[in-house]
Amino acid sequence: MPLTLFYGVPEGCSFGSIVALEWSGVQYNLCRVDMPETVSGVDYKRINAVGETPTLMLPDGRLVSESMAILGHIAAKTIDKGLGFAPGSPEDDRLKQMLAFLNTCFFNAFSPLWYAIEHPLTDEAREALRAYGIAKVEHAHAQLETLLDGRKWLVGDGKSLADAYFMGIARWNDFHKVVDRTAYPALNGLYQRLLDDPAVRFAHAIEHAEEATSAGGFLGHVTLGDMLGRLEKAA
Ligand SMILES: N[C@@H](CCC(=O)N[C@@H](CS)C(=O)NCC(=O)O)C(=O)O
């Protein structure tokens, strides 16, 4: 059985894992998970106990959750393709640093903005949360601009899985309309470069349920019902 990625829509952070699978060249299926309904249901919690996407099911049926674990798994399998690096090498240390920053600081900066639109709040509370979110997103952009320090890519001389994950989060700025990205030239350059990437275009099309052109690894969609059936058979 090929790899299967359970990805959340709309606007999920699973986006980076879809891009990573495309870049990796491995064969994989996708399973679409609607948020917040399906993702919080009892069926999906058999795939991901905490009710979050993404989760990657491996060919032996093992489930790997958390973007950092999924990207780490793909990186380890793609060292020969330059997407991952030898453990302990300077590039691997930088990859882990960038992924940790993106997952804890960059992703987290948007949390107040998501909360403000997803929960019933007074106008005053919503405004306070939005102001807090805006300050956090501005700060995280400035930090990432510093970390990029004029580089074209987050790690080394070419794209890595950190760039895949970056793209899935950075586009949230367009959804929430926070910063003018051109005020951060290196970050904006990275974003614009990735916008033209076929795997990024593929992930956008998948999210929007449009016709999507894969580099070749995508085998098609499977349903949550199919996957739960497979889990039962394997048990
Ligand atoms: N720490 C997790 C966070 C995953 C996460 O927050 N996923 C969101 C989508 S970006 C989710 O599934 N939310 C459930 C919901 O919206 O109900 C990771 O990095 O993979």
The ligand as a MOL file (V3000), in Angstrom:
LIG
                    3D

  0  0  0     0  0            999 V3000
M  V30 BEGIN CTAB
M  V30 COUNTS 20 19 0 0 0
M  V30 BEGIN ATOM
M  V30 1 N 1.1130 20.6320 15.7930 0
M  V30 2 C 0.3150 20.2060 14.6780 0
M  V30 3 C -0.7650 21.2360 14.4570 0
M  V30 4 C -1.7620 20.7350 13.4930 0
M  V30 5 C -2.9630 21.6600 13.3740 0
M  V30 6 O -3.1350 22.6300 14.1310 0
M  V30 7 N -3.7940 21.3490 12.3840 0
M  V30 8 C -4.9870 22.1120 12.1750 0
M  V30 9 C -5.0730 22.5650 10.7270 0
M  V30 10 S -3.7270 23.6610 10.3140 0
M  V30 11 C -6.1950 21.2660 12.4610 0
M  V30 12 O -6.2350 20.1150 12.1080 0
M  V30 13 N -7.1890 21.8720 13.1100 0
M  V30 14 C -8.4120 21.2030 13.4630 0
M  V30 15 C -9.6090 22.0960 13.3020 0
M  V30 16 O -9.4960 23.1540 12.6710 0
M  V30 17 O -10.6710 21.7400 13.7740 0
M  V30 18 C 1.1830 20.0670 13.4170 0
M  V30 19 O 2.1360 20.8480 13.3010 0
M  V30 20 O 0.9400 19.1920 12.5900 0
M  V30 END ATOM
M  V30 BEGIN BOND
M  V30 1 1 1 2
M  V30 2 1 2 3
M  V30 3 1 2 18
M  V30 4 1 3 4
M  V30 5 1 4 5
M  V30 6 2 5 6
M  V30 7 1 5 7
M  V30 8 1 7 8
M  V30 9 1 8 9
M  V30 10 1 8 11
M  V30 11 1 9 10
M  V30 12 2 11 12
M  V30 13 1 11 13
M  V30 14 1 13 14
M  V30 15 1 14 15
M  V30 16 2 15 16
M  V30 17 1 15 17
M  V30 18 2 18 19
M  V30 19 1 18 20
M  V30 END BOND
M  V30 END CTAB
M  END
